[in-house]
Amino acid sequence: MSQPTDDLISQLETRHQELSLAVERLERRARLTPQEQAEMTALKREKLSAKDRLEAARRS
């Protein structure tokens, strides 16, 4: 792999981990406000997007 691809993979792995931690923090709460529920949904979507982009970068 090339250096730019390696850098992208590293950045995506880091972002995916950050999103995982944010989701875990919210999941530990007994109840979520509507705003927190919306945040959880957005975080999960972004996490999935990061995972998809990470897999695509690994294939290239």
C-alpha positions as semicolon CSV with decimal commas, in nm:
position;residue;x (nm);y (nm);z (nm)
1;M;0,000;0,000;0,000
2;S;0,105;0,355;-0,053
3;Q;0,174;0,604;0,223
4;P;-0,142;0,812;0,154
5;T;-0,351;0,494;0,171
6;D;-0,180;0,388;0,494
7;D;-0,244;0,734;0,642
8;L;-0,610;0,719;0,541
9;I;-0,649;0,374;0,694
10;S;-0,488;0,494;1,017
11;Q;-0,716;0,799;1,031
12;L;-1,027;0,590;0,964
13;E;-0,928;0,332;1,227
14;T;-0,881;0,611;1,482
15;R;-1,214;0,773;1,394
16;H;-1,395;0,439;1,409
17;Q;-1,251;0,377;1,757
18;E;-1,352;0,727;1,874
19;L;-1,706;0,667;1,751
20;S;-1,719;0,326;1,920
21;L;-1,625;0,484;2,251
22;A;-1,886;0,758;2,211
23;V;-2,156;0,499;2,135
24;E;-2,049;0,288;2,435
25;R;-2,071;0,592;2,664
26;L;-2,430;0,656;2,558
27;E;-2,524;0,287;2,576
28;R;-2,419;0,277;2,944
29;R;-2,690;0,526;3,033
30;A;-3,016;0,387;3,167
31;R;-3,222;0,629;2,961
32;L;-3,152;0,863;2,675
33;T;-3,317;1,194;2,606
34;P;-3,457;1,243;2,256
35;Q;-3,148;1,453;2,176
36;E;-2,919;1,175;2,301
37;Q;-3,113;0,919;2,097
38;A;-3,062;1,132;1,786
39;E;-2,693;1,165;1,871
40;M;-2,666;0,787;1,912
41;T;-2,825;0,734;1,570
42;A;-2,590;0,986;1,408
43;L;-2,286;0,830;1,577
44;K;-2,384;0,481;1,463
45;R;-2,434;0,601;1,105
46;E;-2,098;0,776;1,102
47;K;-1,933;0,471;1,257
48;L;-2,077;0,248;0,984
49;S;-1,966;0,495;0,718
50;A;-1,613;0,498;0,862
51;K;-1,609;0,119;0,862
52;D;-1,724;0,104;0,499
53;R;-1,461;0,359;0,395
54;L;-1,197;0,169;0,592
55;E;-1,280;-0,157;0,415
56;A;-1,272;0,017;0,078
57;A;-0,932;0,170;0,156
58;R;-0,796;-0,169;0,261
59;R;-0,911;-0,323;-0,069
60;S;-0,740;-0,057;-0,280
